[in-house]
């Protein structure tokens, strides 16, 4: 499910936007199609930003564990 939301959902939305540009009515083809493409890119960007935020949480947790190890043993882990 995660791979679908991260990769396939934005790709499907962008493809839908391209199809709307190619097959849509002439008077609203570009506005609607580019809006759909922008929505797909927004989904991708939100996923990217969420993953970046989650990476920061993991690094913060590792730092906290290293500090707890230092408090117990008097040395930094790995030294």
mmJSON file of the N, C-alpha and C atoms, coordinates in Angstrom:
{"data_MODEL":{"atom_site":{
"group_PDB":["ATOM","ATOM","ATOM","ATOM","ATOM","ATOM","ATOM","ATOM","ATOM","ATOM","ATOM","ATOM","ATOM","ATOM","ATOM","ATOM","ATOM","ATOM","ATOM","ATOM","ATOM","ATOM","ATOM","ATOM","ATOM","ATOM","ATOM","ATOM","ATOM","ATOM","ATOM","ATOM","ATOM","ATOM","ATOM","ATOM","ATOM","ATOM","ATOM","ATOM","ATOM","ATOM","ATOM","ATOM","ATOM","ATOM","ATOM","ATOM","ATOM","ATOM","ATOM","ATOM","ATOM","ATOM","ATOM","ATOM","ATOM","ATOM","ATOM","ATOM","ATOM","ATOM","ATOM","ATOM","ATOM","ATOM","ATOM","ATOM","ATOM","ATOM","ATOM","ATOM","ATOM","ATOM","ATOM","ATOM","ATOM","ATOM","ATOM","ATOM","ATOM","ATOM","ATOM","ATOM","ATOM","ATOM","ATOM","ATOM","ATOM","ATOM","ATOM","ATOM","ATOM","ATOM","ATOM","ATOM","ATOM","ATOM","ATOM","ATOM","ATOM","ATOM","ATOM","ATOM","ATOM","ATOM","ATOM","ATOM","ATOM","ATOM","ATOM","ATOM","ATOM","ATOM","ATOM","ATOM","ATOM","ATOM","ATOM","ATOM","ATOM","ATOM","ATOM","ATOM","ATOM","ATOM","ATOM","ATOM","ATOM","ATOM","ATOM","ATOM","ATOM","ATOM","ATOM","ATOM","ATOM","ATOM","ATOM","ATOM","ATOM","ATOM","ATOM","ATOM","ATOM","ATOM","ATOM","ATOM","ATOM","ATOM","ATOM","ATOM","ATOM","ATOM","ATOM","ATOM","ATOM","ATOM","ATOM","ATOM","ATOM","ATOM","ATOM","ATOM","ATOM","ATOM","ATOM","ATOM","ATOM","ATOM","ATOM","ATOM","ATOM","ATOM","ATOM","ATOM","ATOM","ATOM","ATOM","ATOM","ATOM","ATOM","ATOM","ATOM","ATOM","ATOM","ATOM","ATOM","ATOM","ATOM","ATOM","ATOM","ATOM","ATOM","ATOM","ATOM","ATOM","ATOM","ATOM","ATOM","ATOM","ATOM","ATOM","ATOM","ATOM","ATOM","ATOM","ATOM","ATOM","ATOM","ATOM","ATOM","ATOM","ATOM","ATOM","ATOM","ATOM","ATOM","ATOM","ATOM","ATOM","ATOM","ATOM","ATOM","ATOM","ATOM","ATOM","ATOM","ATOM","ATOM","ATOM","ATOM","ATOM","ATOM","ATOM","ATOM","ATOM"],
"id":[1,2,3,4,5,6,7,8,9,10,11,12,13,14,15,16,17,18,19,20,21,22,23,24,25,26,27,28,29,30,31,32,33,34,35,36,37,38,39,40,41,42,43,44,45,46,47,48,49,50,51,52,53,54,55,56,57,58,59,60,61,62,63,64,65,66,67,68,69,70,71,72,73,74,75,76,77,78,79,80,81,82,83,84,85,86,87,88,89,90,91,92,93,94,95,96,97,98,99,100,101,102,103,104,105,106,107,108,109,110,111,112,113,114,115,116,117,118,119,120,121,122,123,124,125,126,127,128,129,130,131,132,133,134,135,136,137,138,139,140,141,142,143,144,145,146,147,148,149,150,151,152,153,154,155,156,157,158,159,160,161,162,163,164,165,166,167,168,169,170,171,172,173,174,175,176,177,178,179,180,181,182,183,184,185,186,187,188,189,190,191,192,193,194,195,196,197,198,199,200,201,202,203,204,205,206,207,208,209,210,211,212,213,214,215,216,217,218,219,220,221,222,223,224,225,226,227,228,229,230,231,232,233,234,235,236,237],
"type_symbol":["N","C","C","N","C","C","N","C","C","N","C","C","N","C","C","N","C","C","N","C","C","N","C","C","N","C","C","N","C","C","N","C","C","N","C","C","N","C","C","N","C","C","N","C","C","N","C","C","N","C","C","N","C","C","N","C","C","N","C","C","N","C","C","N","C","C","N","C","C","N","C","C","N","C","C","N","C","C","N","C","C","N","C","C","N","C","C","N","C","C","N","C","C","N","C","C","N","C","C","N","C","C","N","C","C","N","C","C","N","C","C","N","C","C","N","C","C","N","C","C","N","C","C","N","C","C","N","C","C","N","C","C","N","C","C","N","C","C","N","C","C","N","C","C","N","C","C","N","C","C","N","C","C","N","C","C","N","C","C","N","C","C","N","C","C","N","C","C","N","C","C","N","C","C","N","C","C","N","C","C","N","C","C","N","C","C","N","C","C","N","C","C","N","C","C","N","C","C","N","C","C","N","C","C","N","C","C","N","C","C","N","C","C","N","C","C","N","C","C","N","C","C","N","C","C","N","C","C","N","C","C","N","C","C","N","C","C"],
"label_atom_id":["N","CA","C","N","CA","C","N","CA","C","N","CA","C","N","CA","C","N","CA","C","N","CA","C","N","CA","C","N","CA","C","N","CA","C","N","CA","C","N","CA","C","N","CA","C","N","CA","C","N","CA","C","N","CA","C","N","CA","C","N","CA","C","N","CA","C","N","CA","C","N","CA","C","N","CA","C","N","CA","C","N","CA","C","N","CA","C","N","CA","C","N","CA","C","N","CA","C","N","CA","C","N","CA","C","N","CA","C","N","CA","C","N","CA","C","N","CA","C","N","CA","C","N","CA","C","N","CA","C","N","CA","C","N","CA","C","N","CA","C","N","CA","C","N","CA","C","N","CA","C","N","CA","C","N","CA","C","N","CA","C","N","CA","C","N","CA","C","N","CA","C","N","CA","C","N","CA","C","N","CA","C","N","CA","C","N","CA","C","N","CA","C","N","CA","C","N","CA","C","N","CA","C","N","CA","C","N","CA","C","N","CA","C","N","CA","C","N","CA","C","N","CA","C","N","CA","C","N","CA","C","N","CA","C","N","CA","C","N","CA","C","N","CA","C","N","CA","C","N","CA","C","N","CA","C","N","CA","C","N","CA","C","N","CA","C","N","CA","C","N","CA","C","N","CA","C"],
"label_alt_id":[null,null,null,null,null,null,null,null,null,null,null,null,null,null,null,null,null,null,null,null,null,null,null,null,null,null,null,null,null,null,null,null,null,null,null,null,null,null,null,null,null,null,null,null,null,null,null,null,null,null,null,null,null,null,null,null,null,null,null,null,null,null,null,null,null,null,null,null,null,null,null,null,null,null,null,null,null,null,null,null,null,null,null,null,null,null,null,null,null,null,null,null,null,null,null,null,null,null,null,null,null,null,null,null,null,null,null,null,null,null,null,null,null,null,null,null,null,null,null,null,null,null,null,null,null,null,null,null,null,null,null,null,null,null,null,null,null,null,null,null,null,null,null,null,null,null,null,null,null,null,null,null,null,null,null,null,null,null,null,null,null,null,null,null,null,null,null,null,null,null,null,null,null,null,null,null,null,null,null,null,null,null,null,null,null,null,null,null,null,null,null,null,null,null,null,null,null,null,null,null,null,null,null,null,null,null,null,null,null,null,null,null,null,null,null,null,null,null,null,null,null,null,null,null,null,null,null,null,null,null,null,null,null,null,null,null,null],
"label_comp_id":["UNK","UNK","UNK","UNK","UNK","UNK","UNK","UNK","UNK","UNK","UNK","UNK","UNK","UNK","UNK","UNK","UNK","UNK","UNK","UNK","UNK","UNK","UNK","UNK","UNK","UNK","UNK","UNK","UNK","UNK","UNK","UNK","UNK","UNK","UNK","UNK","UNK","UNK","UNK","UNK","UNK","UNK","UNK","UNK","UNK","UNK","UNK","UNK","UNK","UNK","UNK","UNK","UNK","UNK","UNK","UNK","UNK","UNK","UNK","UNK","UNK","UNK","UNK","UNK","UNK","UNK","UNK","UNK","UNK","UNK","UNK","UNK","UNK","UNK","UNK","UNK","UNK","UNK","UNK","UNK","UNK","UNK","UNK","UNK","UNK","UNK","UNK","UNK","UNK","UNK","UNK","UNK","UNK","UNK","UNK","UNK","UNK","UNK","UNK","UNK","UNK","UNK","UNK","UNK","UNK","UNK","UNK","UNK","UNK","UNK","UNK","UNK","UNK","UNK","UNK","UNK","UNK","UNK","UNK","UNK","UNK","UNK","UNK","UNK","UNK","UNK","UNK","UNK","UNK","UNK","UNK","UNK","UNK","UNK","UNK","UNK","UNK","UNK","UNK","UNK","UNK","UNK","UNK","UNK","UNK","UNK","UNK","UNK","UNK","UNK","UNK","UNK","UNK","UNK","UNK","UNK","UNK","UNK","UNK","UNK","UNK","UNK","UNK","UNK","UNK","UNK","UNK","UNK","UNK","UNK","UNK","UNK","UNK","UNK","UNK","UNK","UNK","UNK","UNK","UNK","UNK","UNK","UNK","UNK","UNK","UNK","UNK","UNK","UNK","UNK","UNK","UNK","UNK","UNK","UNK","UNK","UNK","UNK","UNK","UNK","UNK","UNK","UNK","UNK","UNK","UNK","UNK","UNK","UNK","UNK","UNK","UNK","UNK","UNK","UNK","UNK","UNK","UNK","UNK","UNK","UNK","UNK","UNK","UNK","UNK","UNK","UNK","UNK","UNK","UNK","UNK","UNK","UNK","UNK","UNK","UNK","UNK"],
"label_asym_id":["A","A","A","A","A","A","A","A","A","A","A","A","A","A","A","A","A","A","A","A","A","A","A","A","A","A","A","A","A","A","A","A","A","A","A","A","A","A","A","A","A","A","A","A","A","A","A","A","A","A","A","A","A","A","A","A","A","A","A","A","A","A","A","A","A","A","A","A","A","A","A","A","A","A","A","A","A","A","A","A","A","A","A","A","A","A","A","A","A","A","A","A","A","A","A","A","A","A","A","A","A","A","A","A","A","A","A","A","A","A","A","A","A","A","A","A","A","A","A","A","A","A","A","A","A","A","A","A","A","A","A","A","A","A","A","A","A","A","A","A","A","A","A","A","A","A","A","A","A","A","A","A","A","A","A","A","A","A","A","A","A","A","A","A","A","A","A","A","A","A","A","A","A","A","A","A","A","A","A","A","A","A","A","A","A","A","A","A","A","A","A","A","A","A","A","A","A","A","A","A","A","A","A","A","A","A","A","A","A","A","A","A","A","A","A","A","A","A","A","A","A","A","A","A","A","A","A","A","A","A","A","A","A","A","A","A","A"],
"label_entity_id":["1","1","1","1","1","1","1","1","1","1","1","1","1","1","1","1","1","1","1","1","1","1","1","1","1","1","1","1","1","1","1","1","1","1","1","1","1","1","1","1","1","1","1","1","1","1","1","1","1","1","1","1","1","1","1","1","1","1","1","1","1","1","1","1","1","1","1","1","1","1","1","1","1","1","1","1","1","1","1","1","1","1","1","1","1","1","1","1","1","1","1","1","1","1","1","1","1","1","1","1","1","1","1","1","1","1","1","1","1","1","1","1","1","1","1","1","1","1","1","1","1","1","1","1","1","1","1","1","1","1","1","1","1","1","1","1","1","1","1","1","1","1","1","1","1","1","1","1","1","1","1","1","1","1","1","1","1","1","1","1","1","1","1","1","1","1","1","1","1","1","1","1","1","1","1","1","1","1","1","1","1","1","1","1","1","1","1","1","1","1","1","1","1","1","1","1","1","1","1","1","1","1","1","1","1","1","1","1","1","1","1","1","1","1","1","1","1","1","1","1","1","1","1","1","1","1","1","1","1","1","1","1","1","1","1","1","1"],
"label_seq_id":[1,1,1,2,2,2,3,3,3,4,4,4,5,5,5,6,6,6,7,7,7,8,8,8,9,9,9,10,10,10,11,11,11,12,12,12,13,13,13,14,14,14,15,15,15,16,16,16,17,17,17,18,18,18,19,19,19,20,20,20,21,21,21,22,22,22,23,23,23,24,24,24,25,25,25,26,26,26,27,27,27,28,28,28,29,29,29,30,30,30,31,31,31,32,32,32,33,33,33,34,34,34,35,35,35,36,36,36,37,37,37,38,38,38,39,39,39,40,40,40,41,41,41,42,42,42,43,43,43,44,44,44,45,45,45,46,46,46,47,47,47,48,48,48,49,49,49,50,50,50,51,51,51,52,52,52,53,53,53,54,54,54,55,55,55,56,56,56,57,57,57,58,58,58,59,59,59,60,60,60,61,61,61,62,62,62,63,63,63,64,64,64,65,65,65,66,66,66,67,67,67,68,68,68,69,69,69,70,70,70,71,71,71,72,72,72,73,73,73,74,74,74,75,75,75,76,76,76,77,77,77,78,78,78,79,79,79],
"pdbx_PDB_ins_code":[null,null,null,null,null,null,null,null,null,null,null,null,null,null,null,null,null,null,null,null,null,null,null,null,null,null,null,null,null,null,null,null,null,null,null,null,null,null,null,null,null,null,null,null,null,null,null,null,null,null,null,null,null,null,null,null,null,null,null,null,null,null,null,null,null,null,null,null,null,null,null,null,null,null,null,null,null,null,null,null,null,null,null,null,null,null,null,null,null,null,null,null,null,null,null,null,null,null,null,null,null,null,null,null,null,null,null,null,null,null,null,null,null,null,null,null,null,null,null,null,null,null,null,null,null,null,null,null,null,null,null,null,null,null,null,null,null,null,null,null,null,null,null,null,null,null,null,null,null,null,null,null,null,null,null,null,null,null,null,null,null,null,null,null,null,null,null,null,null,null,null,null,null,null,null,null,null,null,null,null,null,null,null,null,null,null,null,null,null,null,null,null,null,null,null,null,null,null,null,null,null,null,null,null,null,null,null,null,null,null,null,null,null,null,null,null,null,null,null,null,null,null,null,null,null,null,null,null,null,null,null,null,null,null,null,null,null],
"Cartn_x":[0.816,0.0,0.865,1.983,2.854,3.436,3.869,4.422,3.361,2.131,1.062,0.897,0.86,0.65,1.861,3.06,4.271,4.559,4.338,4.786,3.616,2.753,1.745,0.606,0.165,-0.926,-0.544,0.613,0.975,1.163,1.741,1.952,0.618,-0.339,-1.647,-2.363,-2.241,-2.878,-2.237,-0.899,-0.212,-0.611,-0.665,-1.094,-2.522,-3.384,-4.754,-4.776,-3.9,-3.809,-3.338,-2.362,-1.875,-2.987,-3.745,-4.865,-5.941,-6.164,-7.14,-6.696,-5.384,-4.871,-5.054,-4.752,-4.798,-6.218,-7.138,-8.467,-9.601,-9.297,-10.343,-10.917,-12.008,-12.601,-11.635,-11.626,-10.633,-10.659,-11.81,-11.88,-11.315,-11.325,-10.794,-9.684,-9.17,-8.179,-6.947,-6.333,-5.074,-5.253,-6.259,-6.443,-6.75,-7.669,-8.025,-6.901,-6.282,-5.209,-4.011,-3.607,-2.46,-2.8,-4.06,-4.471,-4.369,-4.75,-4.65,-3.19,-2.366,-0.93,-0.335,-0.702,-0.206,-0.649,-1.846,-2.315,-1.466,-1.129,-0.27,1.113,1.665,2.975,2.898,1.78,1.605,1.547,0.879,0.835,2.243,3.017,4.401,5.229,5.091,5.868,5.49,4.219,3.8,4.391,4.415,5.039,6.522,7.209,8.633,8.889,8.129,8.319,8.009,7.004,6.698,7.851,8.43,9.565,10.757,11.004,12.11,11.886,10.656,10.345,10.508,10.119,10.264,11.73,12.572,14.007,14.586,14.143,14.608,14.207,13.031,12.595,13.477,13.846,14.727,16.101,16.626,17.93,17.866,16.784,16.603,16.517,15.816,15.718,17.074,17.868,19.202,20.096,19.993,20.771,20.363,19.092,18.607,19.114,19.109,19.632,21.129,21.866,23.305,23.576,22.794,22.973,22.649,21.616,21.291,22.431,23.017,24.162,25.329,25.574,26.654,26.415,25.182,24.867,25.104,24.818,25.001,26.463,27.231,28.562,29.692,29.402,30.442,31.25,30.836,31.513,30.461,30.832,29.93,29.925,28.776,28.764,29.627,30.371,31.214,32.624,32.935,34.301,35.128],
"Cartn_y":[-1.19,0.0,1.261,1.214,2.378,2.704,1.691,1.937,2.528,2.102,2.661,4.151,4.53,5.936,6.781,6.242,7.017,7.157,6.108,6.105,6.083,5.095,4.855,5.859,6.294,7.264,8.582,9.191,10.418,10.185,9.045,8.756,8.622,7.937,7.785,9.126,9.989,11.299,12.131,12.098,12.843,12.295,10.984,10.392,10.806,10.843,11.312,12.757,13.581,14.963,15.077,14.262,14.258,13.792,12.785,12.331,13.405,14.15,15.233,16.315,16.585,17.562,17.035,15.767,15.2,14.986,14.6,14.192,15.119,16.124,16.976,17.946,18.592,19.605,20.775,21.341,22.345,23.579,23.969,25.215,25.111,23.924,23.78,22.732,22.313,21.233,21.563,22.697,23.008,23.328,24.111,24.483,23.262,22.446,21.26,20.246,19.976,18.98,19.377,20.648,21.081,21.142,21.406,21.348,19.939,18.971,17.574,17.149,17.551,17.247,17.878,19.121,19.787,19.048,18.508,17.732,16.482,15.803,14.623,14.969,16.087,16.511,16.929,17.503,17.871,16.629,15.589,14.331,13.784,13.811,13.314,14.147,15.476,16.355,16.179,16.028,15.809,14.507,13.459,12.199,12.39,13.137,13.393,14.15,15.194,15.978,15.158,14.298,13.439,12.488,11.901,10.989,11.723,12.957,13.744,14.032,14.327,14.571,13.322,12.187,10.926,10.569,10.894,10.633,11.447,12.693,13.529,12.952,12.372,11.74,10.567,9.766,8.615,9.083,10.137,10.652,11.202,11.862,12.402,11.266,10.198,9.043,8.382,8.261,7.665,8.528,9.845,10.748,10.6,10.465,10.295,8.986,7.914,6.631,6.718,7.43,7.582,8.365,9.382,10.155,9.305,8.471,7.58,6.591,6.074,5.162,5.875,7.135,7.92,8.118,8.381,8.564,7.285,6.125,4.857,4.431,4.623,4.036,5.057,6.337,7.352,7.537,6.918,7.111,7.072,7.693,7.745,6.403,5.906,4.601,4.603,3.537,3.38,3.923,4.461,4.97,3.963],
"Cartn_z":[0.0,0.0,0.0,0.727,0.786,-0.587,-1.322,-2.656,-3.581,-3.415,-4.24,-3.97,-2.699,-2.358,-2.731,-2.56,-2.837,-4.322,-5.093,-6.485,-7.456,-7.303,-8.333,-8.324,-7.165,-7.113,-7.784,-7.447,-8.163,-9.66,-10.029,-11.454,-12.184,-11.569,-12.207,-12.364,-11.366,-11.451,-12.559,-12.656,-13.72,-15.088,-15.237,-16.509,-16.836,-15.825,-16.038,-16.513,-15.979,-16.428,-17.865,-18.224,-19.611,-20.549,-20.137,-20.957,-21.068,-20.005,-20.063,-21.037,-21.075,-22.037,-23.452,-23.648,-24.998,-25.499,-24.619,-25.061,-24.62,-23.828,-23.282,-24.297,-23.919,-24.792,-24.993,-26.17,-26.542,-25.649,-25.155,-24.406,-22.986,-22.375,-21.011,-20.917,-22.024,-22.045,-21.208,-21.466,-20.804,-19.33,-18.991,-17.583,-16.721,-17.176,-16.403,-16.344,-17.478,-17.521,-16.687,-16.792,-15.996,-14.508,-14.182,-12.777,-12.225,-13.02,-12.584,-12.468,-13.425,-13.345,-12.086,-11.802,-10.596,-9.334,-9.328,-8.173,-7.984,-9.068,-8.977,-8.449,-8.921,-8.417,-6.951,-6.544,-5.138,-4.251,-4.707,-3.944,-3.772,-4.84,-4.782,-3.813,-3.867,-3.001,-1.537,-1.244,0.146,0.669,-0.151,0.264,0.531,-0.325,-0.147,1.144,1.397,2.616,3.865,3.796,4.937,5.233,4.174,4.383,4.955,4.508,5.052,6.535,6.909,8.31,9.153,8.623,9.356,9.54,8.568,8.686,9.83,9.966,11.07,12.414,12.516,13.76,14.118,13.125,13.396,13.865,13.24,13.658,15.071,15.411,16.752,17.773,17.435,18.342,18.541,17.474,17.585,18.476,18.344,19.188,20.657,20.901,22.273,22.872,22.076,22.556,22.831,21.986,22.207,23.48,23.749,24.988,26.218,26.13,27.248,27.476,26.4,26.517,27.189,26.805,27.405,28.9,29.284,30.7,31.498,30.909,31.618,31.684,30.593,30.482,30.543,30.433,30.521,29.248,28.175,26.88,25.774,24.671,23.526,22.824,22.351,21.689,20.43,20.257,19.076,19.265,20.432,20.649,21.382],
"occupancy":[1.0,1.0,1.0,1.0,1.0,1.0,1.0,1.0,1.0,1.0,1.0,1.0,1.0,1.0,1.0,1.0,1.0,1.0,1.0,1.0,1.0,1.0,1.0,1.0,1.0,1.0,1.0,1.0,1.0,1.0,1.0,1.0,1.0,1.0,1.0,1.0,1.0,1.0,1.0,1.0,1.0,1.0,1.0,1.0,1.0,1.0,1.0,1.0,1.0,1.0,1.0,1.0,1.0,1.0,1.0,1.0,1.0,1.0,1.0,1.0,1.0,1.0,1.0,1.0,1.0,1.0,1.0,1.0,1.0,1.0,1.0,1.0,1.0,1.0,1.0,1.0,1.0,1.0,1.0,1.0,1.0,1.0,1.0,1.0,1.0,1.0,1.0,1.0,1.0,1.0,1.0,1.0,1.0,1.0,1.0,1.0,1.0,1.0,1.0,1.0,1.0,1.0,1.0,1.0,1.0,1.0,1.0,1.0,1.0,1.0,1.0,1.0,1.0,1.0,1.0,1.0,1.0,1.0,1.0,1.0,1.0,1.0,1.0,1.0,1.0,1.0,1.0,1.0,1.0,1.0,1.0,1.0,1.0,1.0,1.0,1.0,1.0,1.0,1.0,1.0,1.0,1.0,1.0,1.0,1.0,1.0,1.0,1.0,1.0,1.0,1.0,1.0,1.0,1.0,1.0,1.0,1.0,1.0,1.0,1.0,1.0,1.0,1.0,1.0,1.0,1.0,1.0,1.0,1.0,1.0,1.0,1.0,1.0,1.0,1.0,1.0,1.0,1.0,1.0,1.0,1.0,1.0,1.0,1.0,1.0,1.0,1.0,1.0,1.0,1.0,1.0,1.0,1.0,1.0,1.0,1.0,1.0,1.0,1.0,1.0,1.0,1.0,1.0,1.0,1.0,1.0,1.0,1.0,1.0,1.0,1.0,1.0,1.0,1.0,1.0,1.0,1.0,1.0,1.0,1.0,1.0,1.0,1.0,1.0,1.0,1.0,1.0,1.0,1.0,1.0,1.0,1.0,1.0,1.0,1.0,1.0,1.0],
"B_iso_or_equiv":[0.0,0.0,0.0,0.0,0.0,0.0,0.0,0.0,0.0,0.0,0.0,0.0,0.0,0.0,0.0,0.0,0.0,0.0,0.0,0.0,0.0,0.0,0.0,0.0,0.0,0.0,0.0,0.0,0.0,0.0,0.0,0.0,0.0,0.0,0.0,0.0,0.0,0.0,0.0,0.0,0.0,0.0,0.0,0.0,0.0,0.0,0.0,0.0,0.0,0.0,0.0,0.0,0.0,0.0,0.0,0.0,0.0,0.0,0.0,0.0,0.0,0.0,0.0,0.0,0.0,0.0,0.0,0.0,0.0,0.0,0.0,0.0,0.0,0.0,0.0,0.0,0.0,0.0,0.0,0.0,0.0,0.0,0.0,0.0,0.0,0.0,0.0,0.0,0.0,0.0,0.0,0.0,0.0,0.0,0.0,0.0,0.0,0.0,0.0,0.0,0.0,0.0,0.0,0.0,0.0,0.0,0.0,0.0,0.0,0.0,0.0,0.0,0.0,0.0,0.0,0.0,0.0,0.0,0.0,0.0,0.0,0.0,0.0,0.0,0.0,0.0,0.0,0.0,0.0,0.0,0.0,0.0,0.0,0.0,0.0,0.0,0.0,0.0,0.0,0.0,0.0,0.0,0.0,0.0,0.0,0.0,0.0,0.0,0.0,0.0,0.0,0.0,0.0,0.0,0.0,0.0,0.0,0.0,0.0,0.0,0.0,0.0,0.0,0.0,0.0,0.0,0.0,0.0,0.0,0.0,0.0,0.0,0.0,0.0,0.0,0.0,0.0,0.0,0.0,0.0,0.0,0.0,0.0,0.0,0.0,0.0,0.0,0.0,0.0,0.0,0.0,0.0,0.0,0.0,0.0,0.0,0.0,0.0,0.0,0.0,0.0,0.0,0.0,0.0,0.0,0.0,0.0,0.0,0.0,0.0,0.0,0.0,0.0,0.0,0.0,0.0,0.0,0.0,0.0,0.0,0.0,0.0,0.0,0.0,0.0,0.0,0.0,0.0,0.0,0.0,0.0,0.0,0.0,0.0,0.0,0.0,0.0],
"pdbx_formal_charge":[null,null,null,null,null,null,null,null,null,null,null,null,null,null,null,null,null,null,null,null,null,null,null,null,null,null,null,null,null,null,null,null,null,null,null,null,null,null,null,null,null,null,null,null,null,null,null,null,null,null,null,null,null,null,null,null,null,null,null,null,null,null,null,null,null,null,null,null,null,null,null,null,null,null,null,null,null,null,null,null,null,null,null,null,null,null,null,null,null,null,null,null,null,null,null,null,null,null,null,null,null,null,null,null,null,null,null,null,null,null,null,null,null,null,null,null,null,null,null,null,null,null,null,null,null,null,null,null,null,null,null,null,null,null,null,null,null,null,null,null,null,null,null,null,null,null,null,null,null,null,null,null,null,null,null,null,null,null,null,null,null,null,null,null,null,null,null,null,null,null,null,null,null,null,null,null,null,null,null,null,null,null,null,null,null,null,null,null,null,null,null,null,null,null,null,null,null,null,null,null,null,null,null,null,null,null,null,null,null,null,null,null,null,null,null,null,null,null,null,null,null,null,null,null,null,null,null,null,null,null,null,null,null,null,null,null,null],
"auth_seq_id":[1,1,1,2,2,2,3,3,3,4,4,4,5,5,5,6,6,6,7,7,7,8,8,8,9,9,9,10,10,10,11,11,11,12,12,12,13,13,13,14,14,14,15,15,15,16,16,16,17,17,17,18,18,18,19,19,19,20,20,20,21,21,21,22,22,22,23,23,23,24,24,24,25,25,25,26,26,26,27,27,27,28,28,28,29,29,29,30,30,30,31,31,31,32,32,32,33,33,33,34,34,34,35,35,35,36,36,36,37,37,37,38,38,38,39,39,39,40,40,40,41,41,41,42,42,42,43,43,43,44,44,44,45,45,45,46,46,46,47,47,47,48,48,48,49,49,49,50,50,50,51,51,51,52,52,52,53,53,53,54,54,54,55,55,55,56,56,56,57,57,57,58,58,58,59,59,59,60,60,60,61,61,61,62,62,62,63,63,63,64,64,64,65,65,65,66,66,66,67,67,67,68,68,68,69,69,69,70,70,70,71,71,71,72,72,72,73,73,73,74,74,74,75,75,75,76,76,76,77,77,77,78,78,78,79,79,79],
"auth_comp_id":["UNK","UNK","UNK","UNK","UNK","UNK","UNK","UNK","UNK","UNK","UNK","UNK","UNK","UNK","UNK","UNK","UNK","UNK","UNK","UNK","UNK","UNK","UNK","UNK","UNK","UNK","UNK","UNK","UNK","UNK","UNK","UNK","UNK","UNK","UNK","UNK","UNK","UNK","UNK","UNK","UNK","UNK","UNK","UNK","UNK","UNK","UNK","UNK","UNK","UNK","UNK","UNK","UNK","UNK","UNK","UNK","UNK","UNK","UNK","UNK","UNK","UNK","UNK","UNK","UNK","UNK","UNK","UNK","UNK","UNK","UNK","UNK","UNK","UNK","UNK","UNK","UNK","UNK","UNK","UNK","UNK","UNK","UNK","UNK","UNK","UNK","UNK","UNK","UNK","UNK","UNK","UNK","UNK","UNK","UNK","UNK","UNK","UNK","UNK","UNK","UNK","UNK","UNK","UNK","UNK","UNK","UNK","UNK","UNK","UNK","UNK","UNK","UNK","UNK","UNK","UNK","UNK","UNK","UNK","UNK","UNK","UNK","UNK","UNK","UNK","UNK","UNK","UNK","UNK","UNK","UNK","UNK","UNK","UNK","UNK","UNK","UNK","UNK","UNK","UNK","UNK","UNK","UNK","UNK","UNK","UNK","UNK","UNK","UNK","UNK","UNK","UNK","UNK","UNK","UNK","UNK","UNK","UNK","UNK","UNK","UNK","UNK","UNK","UNK","UNK","UNK","UNK","UNK","UNK","UNK","UNK","UNK","UNK","UNK","UNK","UNK","UNK","UNK","UNK","UNK","UNK","UNK","UNK","UNK","UNK","UNK","UNK","UNK","UNK","UNK","UNK","UNK","UNK","UNK","UNK","UNK","UNK","UNK","UNK","UNK","UNK","UNK","UNK","UNK","UNK","UNK","UNK","UNK","UNK","UNK","UNK","UNK","UNK","UNK","UNK","UNK","UNK","UNK","UNK","UNK","UNK","UNK","UNK","UNK","UNK","UNK","UNK","UNK","UNK","UNK","UNK","UNK","UNK","UNK","UNK","UNK","UNK"],
"auth_asym_id":["A","A","A","A","A","A","A","A","A","A","A","A","A","A","A","A","A","A","A","A","A","A","A","A","A","A","A","A","A","A","A","A","A","A","A","A","A","A","A","A","A","A","A","A","A","A","A","A","A","A","A","A","A","A","A","A","A","A","A","A","A","A","A","A","A","A","A","A","A","A","A","A","A","A","A","A","A","A","A","A","A","A","A","A","A","A","A","A","A","A","A","A","A","A","A","A","A","A","A","A","A","A","A","A","A","A","A","A","A","A","A","A","A","A","A","A","A","A","A","A","A","A","A","A","A","A","A","A","A","A","A","A","A","A","A","A","A","A","A","A","A","A","A","A","A","A","A","A","A","A","A","A","A","A","A","A","A","A","A","A","A","A","A","A","A","A","A","A","A","A","A","A","A","A","A","A","A","A","A","A","A","A","A","A","A","A","A","A","A","A","A","A","A","A","A","A","A","A","A","A","A","A","A","A","A","A","A","A","A","A","A","A","A","A","A","A","A","A","A","A","A","A","A","A","A","A","A","A","A","A","A","A","A","A","A","A","A"],
"auth_atom_id":["N","CA","C","N","CA","C","N","CA","C","N","CA","C","N","CA","C","N","CA","C","N","CA","C","N","CA","C","N","CA","C","N","CA","C","N","CA","C","N","CA","C","N","CA","C","N","CA","C","N","CA","C","N","CA","C","N","CA","C","N","CA","C","N","CA","C","N","CA","C","N","CA","C","N","CA","C","N","CA","C","N","CA","C","N","CA","C","N","CA","C","N","CA","C","N","CA","C","N","CA","C","N","CA","C","N","CA","C","N","CA","C","N","CA","C","N","CA","C","N","CA","C","N","CA","C","N","CA","C","N","CA","C","N","CA","C","N","CA","C","N","CA","C","N","CA","C","N","CA","C","N","CA","C","N","CA","C","N","CA","C","N","CA","C","N","CA","C","N","CA","C","N","CA","C","N","CA","C","N","CA","C","N","CA","C","N","CA","C","N","CA","C","N","CA","C","N","CA","C","N","CA","C","N","CA","C","N","CA","C","N","CA","C","N","CA","C","N","CA","C","N","CA","C","N","CA","C","N","CA","C","N","CA","C","N","CA","C","N","CA","C","N","CA","C","N","CA","C","N","CA","C","N","CA","C","N","CA","C","N","CA","C","N","CA","C","N","CA","C","N","CA","C","N","CA","C"],
"pdbx_PDB_model_num":[1,1,1,1,1,1,1,1,1,1,1,1,1,1,1,1,1,1,1,1,1,1,1,1,1,1,1,1,1,1,1,1,1,1,1,1,1,1,1,1,1,1,1,1,1,1,1,1,1,1,1,1,1,1,1,1,1,1,1,1,1,1,1,1,1,1,1,1,1,1,1,1,1,1,1,1,1,1,1,1,1,1,1,1,1,1,1,1,1,1,1,1,1,1,1,1,1,1,1,1,1,1,1,1,1,1,1,1,1,1,1,1,1,1,1,1,1,1,1,1,1,1,1,1,1,1,1,1,1,1,1,1,1,1,1,1,1,1,1,1,1,1,1,1,1,1,1,1,1,1,1,1,1,1,1,1,1,1,1,1,1,1,1,1,1,1,1,1,1,1,1,1,1,1,1,1,1,1,1,1,1,1,1,1,1,1,1,1,1,1,1,1,1,1,1,1,1,1,1,1,1,1,1,1,1,1,1,1,1,1,1,1,1,1,1,1,1,1,1,1,1,1,1,1,1,1,1,1,1,1,1,1,1,1,1,1,1]
}}}
